[in-house]
Amino acid sequence: MNDWSFLTENLPLLLPLILLELVLLLTSLVHVLKHPHYRFGNRLMWVLIVVILQIVGPIFYFGFGRGDDA
């Protein structure tokens, strides 16, 4: 089994996960860059968490880091 056959066989499973990751990444990154208030930490820390931790980073941001929107 070569790499291309593995990819083509699992593409229906991988494509929704890739799209979910991209949507979460872009949504949380835009929110981090537009809003100046966070529960803890600063903008640079949250950008790094969101980008490096992939799917878990944006979930952490929306769960724990996002400040109150006024």
Distance bins in CASP14 RR format, pairs under 12 A and 6 or more apart:
PFRMAT RR
TARGET T0000
AUTHOR 0000-0000-0000
RMODE 2
METHOD distances of the structure
MODEL  1
1 7 0 0 0 0 0 1 0 0 0 0 0
1 8 0 0 0 0 0 1 0 0 0 0 0
1 9 0 0 0 0 1 0 0 0 0 0 0
1 10 0 0 0 0 0 1 0 0 0 0 0
2 8 0 0 0 0 0 1 0 0 0 0 0
2 9 0 0 0 0 0 1 0 0 0 0 0
3 9 0 0 0 0 0 1 0 0 0 0 0
3 10 0 0 0 0 0 1 0 0 0 0 0
4 10 0 0 0 0 0 1 0 0 0 0 0
4 11 0 0 0 0 0 1 0 0 0 0 0
5 11 0 0 0 0 0 1 0 0 0 0 0
6 13 0 0 0 0 0 1 0 0 0 0 0
6 14 0 0 0 0 1 0 0 0 0 0 0
7 13 0 0 0 0 0 1 0 0 0 0 0
7 14 1 0 0 1 0 0 0 0 0 0 0
7 15 0 0 0 0 0 1 0 0 0 0 0
7 18 0 0 0 0 0 1 0 0 0 0 0
8 14 0 0 0 0 0 1 0 0 0 0 0
8 15 0 0 0 0 0 1 0 0 0 0 0
10 16 0 0 0 0 0 1 0 0 0 0 0
10 17 0 0 0 0 0 1 0 0 0 0 0
10 18 0 0 0 0 0 1 0 0 0 0 0
11 17 0 0 0 0 0 1 0 0 0 0 0
11 18 0 0 0 0 1 0 0 0 0 0 0
11 19 0 0 0 0 0 1 0 0 0 0 0
12 18 0 0 0 0 0 1 0 0 0 0 0
12 19 0 0 0 0 0 1 0 0 0 0 0
13 19 0 0 0 0 0 1 0 0 0 0 0
13 20 0 0 0 0 0 1 0 0 0 0 0
14 20 0 0 0 0 0 1 0 0 0 0 0
14 21 0 0 0 0 0 1 0 0 0 0 0
15 21 0 0 0 0 0 1 0 0 0 0 0
15 22 0 0 0 0 0 1 0 0 0 0 0
16 22 0 0 0 0 0 1 0 0 0 0 0
16 23 0 0 0 0 0 1 0 0 0 0 0
16 55 0 0 0 0 0 1 0 0 0 0 0
17 23 0 0 0 0 0 1 0 0 0 0 0
17 24 0 0 0 0 0 1 0 0 0 0 0
17 54 0 0 0 0 0 1 0 0 0 0 0
17 55 1 0 0 1 0 0 0 0 0 0 0
18 24 0 0 0 0 0 1 0 0 0 0 0
18 25 0 0 0 0 0 1 0 0 0 0 0
18 54 0 0 0 0 0 1 0 0 0 0 0
18 55 0 0 0 0 0 1 0 0 0 0 0
19 25 0 0 0 0 0 1 0 0 0 0 0
19 26 0 0 0 0 0 1 0 0 0 0 0
19 55 0 0 0 0 0 1 0 0 0 0 0
20 26 0 0 0 0 0 1 0 0 0 0 0
20 27 0 0 0 0 0 1 0 0 0 0 0
20 54 0 0 0 0 0 1 0 0 0 0 0
20 55 1 0 0 1 0 0 0 0 0 0 0
20 58 0 0 0 0 1 0 0 0 0 0 0
20 59 0 0 0 0 0 1 0 0 0 0 0
21 27 0 0 0 0 0 1 0 0 0 0 0
21 28 0 0 0 0 0 1 0 0 0 0 0
21 29 0 0 0 0 0 1 0 0 0 0 0
21 50 0 0 0 0 0 1 0 0 0 0 0
21 51 0 0 0 0 0 1 0 0 0 0 0
21 53 0 0 0 0 0 1 0 0 0 0 0
21 54 1 0 0 1 0 0 0 0 0 0 0
21 55 1 0 1 0 0 0 0 0 0 0 0
21 56 0 0 0 0 0 1 0 0 0 0 0
21 57 0 0 0 0 0 1 0 0 0 0 0
21 58 0 0 0 0 1 0 0 0 0 0 0
21 59 0 0 0 0 0 1 0 0 0 0 0
22 28 0 0 0 0 0 1 0 0 0 0 0
22 29 0 0 0 0 0 1 0 0 0 0 0
22 54 0 0 0 0 0 1 0 0 0 0 0
22 55 0 0 0 0 0 1 0 0 0 0 0
22 58 0 0 0 0 0 1 0 0 0 0 0
23 29 0 0 0 0 0 1 0 0 0 0 0
23 30 0 0 0 0 0 1 0 0 0 0 0
23 55 0 0 0 0 0 1 0 0 0 0 0
23 58 0 0 0 0 1 0 0 0 0 0 0
24 30 0 0 0 0 0 1 0 0 0 0 0
24 31 0 0 0 0 0 1 0 0 0 0 0
24 50 0 0 0 0 1 0 0 0 0 0 0
24 51 0 0 0 0 0 1 0 0 0 0 0
24 53 0 0 0 0 0 1 0 0 0 0 0
24 54 0 0 0 0 1 0 0 0 0 0 0
24 55 1 0 0 1 0 0 0 0 0 0 0
24 56 0 0 0 0 1 0 0 0 0 0 0
24 57 0 0 0 0 1 0 0 0 0 0 0
24 58 1 1 0 0 0 0 0 0 0 0 0
24 59 1 0 0 1 0 0 0 0 0 0 0
24 60 0 0 0 0 0 1 0 0 0 0 0
24 61 0 0 0 0 1 0 0 0 0 0 0
24 62 0 0 0 0 1 0 0 0 0 0 0
25 31 0 0 0 0 0 1 0 0 0 0 0
25 32 0 0 0 0 0 1 0 0 0 0 0
25 47 0 0 0 0 0 1 0 0 0 0 0
25 49 0 0 0 0 0 1 0 0 0 0 0
25 50 1 0 0 1 0 0 0 0 0 0 0
25 51 1 0 0 1 0 0 0 0 0 0 0
25 52 0 0 0 0 0 1 0 0 0 0 0
25 53 0 0 0 0 0 1 0 0 0 0 0
25 54 1 0 0 1 0 0 0 0 0 0 0
25 55 0 0 0 0 1 0 0 0 0 0 0
25 56 0 0 0 0 0 1 0 0 0 0 0
25 57 0 0 0 0 1 0 0 0 0 0 0
25 58 1 0 0 1 0 0 0 0 0 0 0
25 59 0 0 0 0 0 1 0 0 0 0 0
25 61 0 0 0 0 0 1 0 0 0 0 0
25 62 0 0 0 0 0 1 0 0 0 0 0
26 32 0 0 0 0 0 1 0 0 0 0 0
26 33 0 0 0 0 0 1 0 0 0 0 0
26 50 0 0 0 0 1 0 0 0 0 0 0
26 51 0 0 0 0 0 1 0 0 0 0 0
26 58 0 0 0 0 1 0 0 0 0 0 0
27 33 0 0 0 0 0 1 0 0 0 0 0
27 34 0 0 0 0 0 1 0 0 0 0 0
27 50 0 0 0 0 1 0 0 0 0 0 0
27 57 0 0 0 0 0 1 0 0 0 0 0
27 58 1 0 0 1 0 0 0 0 0 0 0
27 59 0 0 0 0 0 1 0 0 0 0 0
27 61 0 0 0 0 1 0 0 0 0 0 0
27 62 0 0 0 0 1 0 0 0 0 0 0
27 66 0 0 0 0 0 1 0 0 0 0 0
28 34 0 0 0 0 0 1 0 0 0 0 0
28 35 0 0 0 0 0 1 0 0 0 0 0
28 38 0 0 0 0 0 1 0 0 0 0 0
28 46 0 0 0 0 1 0 0 0 0 0 0
28 47 0 0 0 0 1 0 0 0 0 0 0
28 49 0 0 0 0 1 0 0 0 0 0 0
28 50 1 0 1 0 0 0 0 0 0 0 0
28 51 0 0 0 0 1 0 0 0 0 0 0
28 53 0 0 0 0 0 1 0 0 0 0 0
28 54 0 0 0 0 0 1 0 0 0 0 0
28 55 0 0 0 0 0 1 0 0 0 0 0
28 56 0 0 0 0 0 1 0 0 0 0 0
28 57 1 0 0 1 0 0 0 0 0 0 0
28 58 1 1 0 0 0 0 0 0 0 0 0
28 59 0 0 0 0 1 0 0 0 0 0 0
28 60 0 0 0 0 1 0 0 0 0 0 0
28 61 1 0 1 0 0 0 0 0 0 0 0
28 62 1 0 0 1 0 0 0 0 0 0 0
28 63 0 0 0 0 0 1 0 0 0 0 0
28 64 0 0 0 0 0 1 0 0 0 0 0
28 65 0 0 0 0 1 0 0 0 0 0 0
28 66 0 0 0 0 1 0 0 0 0 0 0
29 35 0 0 0 0 0 1 0 0 0 0 0
29 43 0 0 0 0 0 1 0 0 0 0 0
29 46 0 0 0 0 1 0 0 0 0 0 0
29 47 1 0 0 1 0 0 0 0 0 0 0
29 48 0 0 0 0 0 1 0 0 0 0 0
29 49 0 0 0 0 0 1 0 0 0 0 0
29 50 1 0 1 0 0 0 0 0 0 0 0
29 51 1 0 0 1 0 0 0 0 0 0 0
29 52 0 0 0 0 0 1 0 0 0 0 0
29 57 0 0 0 0 0 1 0 0 0 0 0
29 58 0 0 0 0 1 0 0 0 0 0 0
29 61 0 0 0 0 1 0 0 0 0 0 0
29 62 0 0 0 0 0 1 0 0 0 0 0
30 46 0 0 0 0 0 1 0 0 0 0 0
30 47 0 0 0 0 0 1 0 0 0 0 0
30 50 0 0 0 0 0 1 0 0 0 0 0
30 58 0 0 0 0 0 1 0 0 0 0 0
30 61 0 0 0 0 0 1 0 0 0 0 0
31 37 0 0 0 0 0 1 0 0 0 0 0
31 38 0 0 0 0 0 1 0 0 0 0 0
31 43 0 0 0 0 0 1 0 0 0 0 0
31 46 0 0 0 0 1 0 0 0 0 0 0
31 47 0 0 0 0 0 1 0 0 0 0 0
31 50 0 0 0 0 1 0 0 0 0 0 0
31 58 0 0 0 0 1 0 0 0 0 0 0
31 61 1 0 0 1 0 0 0 0 0 0 0
31 62 1 0 0 1 0 0 0 0 0 0 0
31 63 0 0 0 0 0 1 0 0 0 0 0
31 65 0 0 0 0 1 0 0 0 0 0 0
31 66 1 0 0 1 0 0 0 0 0 0 0
31 67 0 0 0 0 1 0 0 0 0 0 0
31 69 0 0 0 0 1 0 0 0 0 0 0
32 38 0 0 0 0 1 0 0 0 0 0 0
32 41 0 0 0 0 0 1 0 0 0 0 0
32 42 0 0 0 0 0 1 0 0 0 0 0
32 43 1 0 0 1 0 0 0 0 0 0 0
32 44 0 0 0 0 1 0 0 0 0 0 0
32 45 0 0 0 0 1 0 0 0 0 0 0
32 46 1 0 1 0 0 0 0 0 0 0 0
32 47 1 0 1 0 0 0 0 0 0 0 0
32 48 0 0 0 0 0 1 0 0 0 0 0
32 49 0 0 0 0 1 0 0 0 0 0 0
32 50 1 0 0 1 0 0 0 0 0 0 0
32 51 0 0 0 0 1 0 0 0 0 0 0
32 57 0 0 0 0 0 1 0 0 0 0 0
32 58 0 0 0 0 1 0 0 0 0 0 0
32 60 0 0 0 0 0 1 0 0 0 0 0
32 61 1 0 0 1 0 0 0 0 0 0 0
32 62 0 0 0 0 0 1 0 0 0 0 0
32 65 0 0 0 0 1 0 0 0 0 0 0
32 66 0 0 0 0 1 0 0 0 0 0 0
32 67 0 0 0 0 0 1 0 0 0 0 0
33 43 1 0 0 1 0 0 0 0 0 0 0
33 44 0 0 0 0 0 1 0 0 0 0 0
33 46 0 0 0 0 1 0 0 0 0 0 0
33 47 1 0 0 1 0 0 0 0 0 0 0
33 50 0 0 0 0 1 0 0 0 0 0 0
33 51 0 0 0 0 0 1 0 0 0 0 0
33 61 0 0 0 0 0 1 0 0 0 0 0
34 43 0 0 0 0 0 1 0 0 0 0 0
34 46 0 0 0 0 0 1 0 0 0 0 0
34 66 0 0 0 0 0 1 0 0 0 0 0
34 69 0 0 0 0 0 1 0 0 0 0 0
35 42 0 0 0 0 0 1 0 0 0 0 0
35 43 0 0 0 0 1 0 0 0 0 0 0
35 46 0 0 0 0 1 0 0 0 0 0 0
35 61 0 0 0 0 0 1 0 0 0 0 0
35 62 0 0 0 0 0 1 0 0 0 0 0
35 65 0 0 0 0 0 1 0 0 0 0 0
35 66 1 0 0 1 0 0 0 0 0 0 0
35 67 1 0 0 1 0 0 0 0 0 0 0
35 68 0 0 0 0 1 0 0 0 0 0 0
35 69 1 0 0 1 0 0 0 0 0 0 0
35 70 0 0 0 0 1 0 0 0 0 0 0
36 42 0 0 0 0 1 0 0 0 0 0 0
36 43 1 0 0 1 0 0 0 0 0 0 0
36 46 0 0 0 0 0 1 0 0 0 0 0
36 66 0 0 0 0 0 1 0 0 0 0 0
36 67 0 0 0 0 1 0 0 0 0 0 0
36 68 0 0 0 0 0 1 0 0 0 0 0
36 69 0 0 0 0 0 1 0 0 0 0 0
36 70 0 0 0 0 0 1 0 0 0 0 0
37 43 0 0 0 0 0 1 0 0 0 0 0
37 46 0 0 0 0 0 1 0 0 0 0 0
37 65 0 0 0 0 1 0 0 0 0 0 0
37 66 0 0 0 0 1 0 0 0 0 0 0
37 67 1 0 1 0 0 0 0 0 0 0 0
37 68 1 0 0 1 0 0 0 0 0 0 0
37 69 0 0 0 0 1 0 0 0 0 0 0
37 70 0 0 0 0 1 0 0 0 0 0 0
38 44 0 0 0 0 0 1 0 0 0 0 0
38 45 0 0 0 0 1 0 0 0 0 0 0
38 46 1 0 0 1 0 0 0 0 0 0 0
38 47 0 0 0 0 0 1 0 0 0 0 0
38 49 0 0 0 0 0 1 0 0 0 0 0
38 50 0 0 0 0 0 1 0 0 0 0 0
38 60 0 0 0 0 0 1 0 0 0 0 0
38 61 0 0 0 0 1 0 0 0 0 0 0
38 62 0 0 0 0 0 1 0 0 0 0 0
38 63 0 0 0 0 0 1 0 0 0 0 0
38 64 0 0 0 0 1 0 0 0 0 0 0
38 65 1 0 1 0 0 0 0 0 0 0 0
38 66 1 0 0 1 0 0 0 0 0 0 0
38 67 1 0 1 0 0 0 0 0 0 0 0
38 68 0 0 0 0 1 0 0 0 0 0 0
38 69 0 0 0 0 0 1 0 0 0 0 0
39 45 0 0 0 0 0 1 0 0 0 0 0
39 46 0 0 0 0 0 1 0 0 0 0 0
39 60 0 0 0 0 0 1 0 0 0 0 0
39 61 0 0 0 0 1 0 0 0 0 0 0
39 62 0 0 0 0 0 1 0 0 0 0 0
39 63 0 0 0 0 1 0 0 0 0 0 0
39 64 1 0 0 1 0 0 0 0 0 0 0
39 65 1 0 1 0 0 0 0 0 0 0 0
39 66 1 0 0 1 0 0 0 0 0 0 0
39 67 1 0 1 0 0 0 0 0 0 0 0
39 68 0 0 0 0 1 0 0 0 0 0 0
40 46 0 0 0 0 1 0 0 0 0 0 0
40 49 0 0 0 0 0 1 0 0 0 0 0
40 60 0 0 0 0 0 1 0 0 0 0 0
40 61 0 0 0 0 0 1 0 0 0 0 0
40 63 0 0 0 0 0 1 0 0 0 0 0
40 64 1 0 0 1 0 0 0 0 0 0 0
40 65 1 0 0 1 0 0 0 0 0 0 0
40 66 0 0 0 0 0 1 0 0 0 0 0
40 67 0 0 0 0 1 0 0 0 0 0 0
41 47 0 0 0 0 0 1 0 0 0 0 0
41 48 0 0 0 0 0 1 0 0 0 0 0
41 49 0 0 0 0 1 0 0 0 0 0 0
41 60 0 0 0 0 0 1 0 0 0 0 0
41 61 0 0 0 0 0 1 0 0 0 0 0
41 64 0 0 0 0 0 1 0 0 0 0 0
41 65 1 0 0 1 0 0 0 0 0 0 0
41 66 0 0 0 0 0 1 0 0 0 0 0
41 67 0 0 0 0 0 1 0 0 0 0 0
42 48 0 0 0 0 0 1 0 0 0 0 0
42 49 0 0 0 0 0 1 0 0 0 0 0
42 65 0 0 0 0 0 1 0 0 0 0 0
43 49 0 0 0 0 0 1 0 0 0 0 0
43 50 0 0 0 0 0 1 0 0 0 0 0
43 61 0 0 0 0 0 1 0 0 0 0 0
43 65 0 0 0 0 0 1 0 0 0 0 0
43 67 0 0 0 0 0 1 0 0 0 0 0
44 50 0 0 0 0 0 1 0 0 0 0 0
44 51 0 0 0 0 0 1 0 0 0 0 0
45 51 0 0 0 0 0 1 0 0 0 0 0
45 52 0 0 0 0 0 1 0 0 0 0 0
45 53 0 0 0 0 0 1 0 0 0 0 0
45 57 0 0 0 0 0 1 0 0 0 0 0
45 60 0 0 0 0 0 1 0 0 0 0 0
45 61 0 0 0 0 0 1 0 0 0 0 0
45 64 0 0 0 0 0 1 0 0 0 0 0
45 65 0 0 0 0 1 0 0 0 0 0 0
46 52 0 0 0 0 0 1 0 0 0 0 0
46 53 0 0 0 0 0 1 0 0 0 0 0
46 57 0 0 0 0 1 0 0 0 0 0 0
46 58 0 0 0 0 1 0 0 0 0 0 0
46 60 0 0 0 0 1 0 0 0 0 0 0
46 61 1 0 1 0 0 0 0 0 0 0 0
46 62 0 0 0 0 0 1 0 0 0 0 0
46 63 0 0 0 0 0 1 0 0 0 0 0
46 64 0 0 0 0 1 0 0 0 0 0 0
46 65 1 0 0 1 0 0 0 0 0 0 0
46 66 0 0 0 0 1 0 0 0 0 0 0
46 67 0 0 0 0 0 1 0 0 0 0 0
47 53 0 0 0 0 0 1 0 0 0 0 0
47 57 0 0 0 0 0 1 0 0 0 0 0
47 58 0 0 0 0 0 1 0 0 0 0 0
47 61 0 0 0 0 1 0 0 0 0 0 0
48 57 0 0 0 0 1 0 0 0 0 0 0
48 60 0 0 0 0 0 1 0 0 0 0 0
48 61 0 0 0 0 0 1 0 0 0 0 0
49 55 0 0 0 0 0 1 0 0 0 0 0
49 56 0 0 0 0 1 0 0 0 0 0 0
49 57 1 0 1 0 0 0 0 0 0 0 0
49 58 0 0 0 0 1 0 0 0 0 0 0
49 59 0 0 0 0 0 1 0 0 0 0 0
49 60 1 0 0 1 0 0 0 0 0 0 0
49 61 1 0 0 1 0 0 0 0 0 0 0
49 62 0 0 0 0 0 1 0 0 0 0 0
49 63 0 0 0 0 0 1 0 0 0 0 0
49 64 0 0 0 0 1 0 0 0 0 0 0
49 65 0 0 0 0 1 0 0 0 0 0 0
50 56 0 0 0 0 1 0 0 0 0 0 0
50 57 1 0 1 0 0 0 0 0 0 0 0
50 58 1 0 1 0 0 0 0 0 0 0 0
50 59 0 0 0 0 1 0 0 0 0 0 0
50 60 0 0 0 0 1 0 0 0 0 0 0
50 61 1 0 1 0 0 0 0 0 0 0 0
50 62 0 0 0 0 1 0 0 0 0 0 0
50 63 0 0 0 0 0 1 0 0 0 0 0
50 65 0 0 0 0 0 1 0 0 0 0 0
50 66 0 0 0 0 0 1 0 0 0 0 0
51 57 0 0 0 0 1 0 0 0 0 0 0
51 58 0 0 0 0 1 0 0 0 0 0 0
51 61 0 0 0 0 0 1 0 0 0 0 0
52 58 0 0 0 0 0 1 0 0 0 0 0
52 60 0 0 0 0 0 1 0 0 0 0 0
52 61 0 0 0 0 0 1 0 0 0 0 0
53 59 0 0 0 0 1 0 0 0 0 0 0
53 60 1 0 0 1 0 0 0 0 0 0 0
53 61 0 0 0 0 1 0 0 0 0 0 0
54 60 0 0 0 0 0 1 0 0 0 0 0
55 61 0 0 0 0 0 1 0 0 0 0 0
55 62 0 0 0 0 0 1 0 0 0 0 0
56 62 0 0 0 0 0 1 0 0 0 0 0
56 63 0 0 0 0 0 1 0 0 0 0 0
56 64 0 0 0 0 0 1 0 0 0 0 0
57 63 0 0 0 0 1 0 0 0 0 0 0
57 64 0 0 0 0 1 0 0 0 0 0 0
57 65 0 0 0 0 0 1 0 0 0 0 0
57 66 0 0 0 0 0 1 0 0 0 0 0
58 64 0 0 0 0 0 1 0 0 0 0 0
58 65 0 0 0 0 0 1 0 0 0 0 0
58 66 0 0 0 0 0 1 0 0 0 0 0
59 65 0 0 0 0 0 1 0 0 0 0 0
59 66 0 0 0 0 0 1 0 0 0 0 0
60 66 0 0 0 0 1 0 0 0 0 0 0
61 67 0 0 0 0 1 0 0 0 0 0 0
62 69 0 0 0 0 0 1 0 0 0 0 0
END
